[in-house]
Amino acid sequence: MKFPQQHITKLTLTITKSIVVSVVFIIGVIIGVINILSKQMENKVNAKTRITSDQSKIVPKNTKKEKNIVDSFGPDRSVKR
């Protein structure tokens, strides 16, 4: 009894397809696990963490500096009297 060539071809294609699908699935699972682990290892910014910035105040926009204004430090010394 001889096994037909058509069945051998289908069998080899099915085996090859299952091997490729399983390898791709395993690689996808490994990449997903590595991605999850790397996100857990990152430094998280806590809401209570104080962040220092170079600029402590917001600079006002579209304001004109008037002469002879007395601020909390005293009169403006740049104006000659």
NORFEN-V197797 format. One record per pair of residues at least 6 apart in sequence whose C-alpha atoms are under 7 Angstrom apart, sorted by the first residue. I is the first residue (numbers start at 1). GAP is how many residues later the second one is. D is the distance in whole Angstrom. If there is no record, write none. Layout:
BEGIN
[[I/GAP/D] [I/GAP/D]]
END
This chain:
BEGIN
[[68/7/6] [68/8/6] [69/6/6] [69/7/6] [70/6/6]]
END
